[in-house]
């Protein structure tokens, strides 16, 4: 059975605000992050799983965390992308 994976897409403008959320190993530059993102999406699809790329703005993510009592971190970001995609985590 194929798995459904939601991958957050972060704009170049929002990347500096998201960098702390992505953790200490997050690339310094958006271009580096985007390369890794694309590789992960491609590998997921090559594995036969569904990969949806979900655009996330920083303001909407912060609001999601506030309303749901989440600490803004990578797990919360993935949860938000999954919910925004219309899937259950």
N, C-alpha and C positions, 0 to 999 in steps of 0.2 A: 504494500500500500504506500503510495507516494505521500510525502509529508508536505504541508503547506508552510512556507517560511515567509515572513514579512521582513523586509530589509528597509530600515529608515534611510531616506535620502535627505542629506543636509546640504543646503546651499553654501556657496563659498562665503557669502556675507554672514551667515549664521554660524559658520564653523568655529570661529573663536569662542563664541558663547557655549557651544556644545563640547568643546575640547575637554573641559574638566569632567563633564558627564561621561565621556568615553573612557576615562581612566588614565592612569599614569603612563601607559604605553601608547597612547594615541599619537599619531604622527603630528609633527609640528605644522605641516602645510595641508591645506584642503586637497591639493592635487595628489599627494601621497595617500591620503585617506581614501579618495575616490578610486584610485588604482586598486587598493585592497578591497574596497567595497565591490567593485566590478568583478574581481577574481572570485570573491565569495559567492556572488550571485551566479556567475558562470559555473562554478564547481557544483553548486546546489542543483542547477538544471541538468548538468552532465550526470549527476547521480540519479536523475529521474524524478526529482522532487520539484514542487512548484515554488517559484520565487517571485514574490510581488515586491516591487520597489515603491515605497510609500513616502511621499514628500512630507517632511515634518518641519514646521517653523518653530523656532525656539519659544516664542510667546505661547503658542498653543500647548507645547510640551510642559512648560512651567505651570500653566493653568491646570492641565491634566494632573500633574503631581500634587498641586495644592488641593484640588477638589477631592482627590482620592487618598490623600495622606501619604504619598510616596516621597521618598528622598530622590531627588533627581540624580539618577545614575544609569549605567548602561542597561541594567535589567528593566528599569522603569521605561527606558526608551524603547526597548524591544517589545515590552508589553503594550505600550501605546501604539507602536506601528502595527502590531498584530490586531489590536482592537480597531484601529482606523481602517485596516484592511477588511474588517467585518468578520474576522475569525475569532474563535475562542482560543485563549492561550493554553 
